[in-house]
């Protein structure tokens, strides 16, 4: 700290933090504009802006570490600062958005006694998203300081990916949930994401990709098509990308289990 901190990566980390703060403000604005029984267009726009801010936070978060490694300015301060920003942008902001946008149906009277228990359940699930995300970040920081860690994979879904899926659903649906069936499904999705963050399921980290290497021009075309698709059909494409990444952990786990272990291979060779 006496020698100062690297400015460029920290600026991107501050961008992540600023996006998280804006997402919280937009969510509160949307919650204020919501009224029972009606849908205010300004409220829908506020929730959508909060989701977009979380999406931009994912972009900034992916750039700060990448740039720090490219210019060789990684530091312990940057790692801790990045984790604190992630708790706000990808833990607190999406959980508040998930509650304000997805739990509007709790204010309606369905005439069932059991529905009154869903209010505290929704608090627990949204808080579980925050606490599991914070635990995921703490575990990541500990693992990154140990030697022999396979940097090709994350253990548990990264918190930006979990927050990105929440934002993608809100950006795709836009209208706040107002029916208990969809609301319970939303609680199930949040519970699954909280579990995946603290699970042992592996997800590809993309850190092994070297941006300084020369690649075929087809790669440039492919990346350009994805970027243009996001620009034209952001709701569908972003939801598809976020959902595919979440499911990729299950696919990799199933593929790893289907392969014979080393002990099985030795037994076959011995026979």
VENURVEN-V515388 format. One record per pair of residues at least 24 apart in sequence whose ideal C-beta (glycine too) atoms are under 6 Angstrom apart, sorted by sequence separation. I is the first residue (numbers start at 1). GAP is how many residues later the second one is. If there is no record, write none. Layout:
BEGIN
[[I GAP] [I GAP]]
END
This chain:
BEGIN
[[26 24] [133 26] [23 27] [99 27] [98 28] [23 30] [22 31] [23 31] [95 31] [162 31] [57 32] [19 34] [95 34] [95 35] [162 35] [19 37] [20 37] [19 38] [92 38] [54 39] [91 39] [157 39] [54 40] [157 40] [16 41] [156 41] [91 42] [156 42] [91 43] [156 43] [16 44] [15 45] [16 45] [155 45] [157 46] [203 46] [50 47] [87 47] [12 48] [201 48] [153 49] [154 49] [202 50] [12 51] [13 51] [86 51] [154 51] [12 52] [153 52] [201 52] [152 53] [47 54] [83 54] [9 55] [151 56] [152 56] [9 58] [83 58] [8 59] [9 59] [129 61] [136 61] [125 62] [132 62] [135 63] [172 63] [133 64] [171 64] [125 65] [129 65] [132 65] [125 66] [128 66] [132 66] [6 67] [172 67] [13 68] [17 68] [20 68] [98 68] [9 69] [13 69] [16 69] [20 69] [24 69] [27 69] [31 69] [90 69] [94 69] [101 69] [19 70] [23 70] [27 70] [90 70] [168 70] [17 71] [36 71] [168 71] [5 72] [13 72] [94 72] [104 72] [105 72] [16 73] [20 73] [27 73] [86 73] [90 73] [105 73] [104 74] [105 74] [168 74] [101 75] [102 75] [105 75] [165 77] [105 78] [164 78] [165 81] [102 84] [161 84] [98 92] [61 99] [58 102] [58 106] [54 109] [55 112] [54 113] [51 116] [51 119] [51 120] [47 123] [48 126] [44 130]]
END
